[in-house]
Amino acid sequence: MATARKKAPVRKQPKPPLAGIRVIDLTRVLAGPFCSMSLGDMGADVIKVEEPGKGDDTRGWPPFANGESTYFMSVNRNKKSLTLNMKAPEGQAILRRLIAKADVVIENFRPGTMERLGFGYDALRKLNPRLIYCSISGFGESGPESSRPGYDLIVQGESGVMDLTGFPDGPPVKVGNSIGDLVAGMSAAQGVTLALLARSKTKSGKGQKVEIGMLDVMASLLTYQAGLYWNAGGRPTRRGNQHPSIVPYEVFQAQDAYMTLGVANNSLWERMCGAIGREDLAKDARFDSEAKRVTNRDVLGPLLNSIFSTRPAAEWLARLDKAGVPAGRIKTVAEVCESEHLRARGMFVRLAHPKAGAVTAMGVPIRLWDTPGAAQSPAPLLGQHTDEILHRLLRIPKAKADKLRAAGVV
């Protein structure tokens, strides 16, 4: 008689690390939305509060997919959209009720704006002592320049990063993407999670303020460049693709494409020389130490370029890879977006948007093996979840919600 097979136990899907954390997102454009999206990717319930009839500024920025901004959709997934007039008394009352039930509030208005609206940190921590209040601004909330408006381009210029970007004989150049906004958003997400961790360790469960200045974050990226200025009497300048302390560590032109080469120590130098068939260079007294290669970069750079220009990039990269030397080909954005490696890593996700259709987006780069995050829902339509939030979360009757909508409050 055959024995019945036992059913395998159903494994519970692990909850992402921020499941159960409610975030009220009052931000717009890029730094704040990138922060709140990162929290949403890790399971937080993110409610994006937007101006009725208009929404986040980037909803109107081209290009569009079936009328929906591709910019907006790229940084607003895993969120619910609530339209709310924050200047109307009834709108402010609704926002206070939301914040009373929240763990985190994120805002990126100019310093002083939230205080004028009655939603500054001092007011909200009395309403909700457990609240983590994250504020992102261009120049921070203290210091002589705190009142200045902060945009990515302005902060890139004033942080020193543009002074280092570009070639010596050319003008300063911005980084190709909005690095100031993005690293500020990353820092804000890190600050929020650290504050949540700190809250969990206190008996009172008291929250705190997280303050992010874009200029602070960008200036912190200077690291060894600032160290060179302060501690070695140097004045960092634009070097194009060269590194101030490592040679060869730059871009070279092969026969058919540009490639990058990172030779950061003598062992790699010797292996590189063997890989390109120039073992003699490893013993050349001008290049046989890290310091000498830096001193003689003006000779070594052109010499290597003359060698690499004789063969296709694929051939050089195969040789260098076999020798264990870090190198790569400079790829276009299109090539990156079609990368089989990134696809295998789950970095391209498809989300079904109600208007734009199937939308592809970058996936979640932080990989937690036991409690992973995920890109689950597309960026919301303007006000898509207003009724859900008013009815289910705040228990506002439909008749009253209809009156609020008619009055332009939601």
Disulfide bonds with the S-S distance in Angstrom:
none
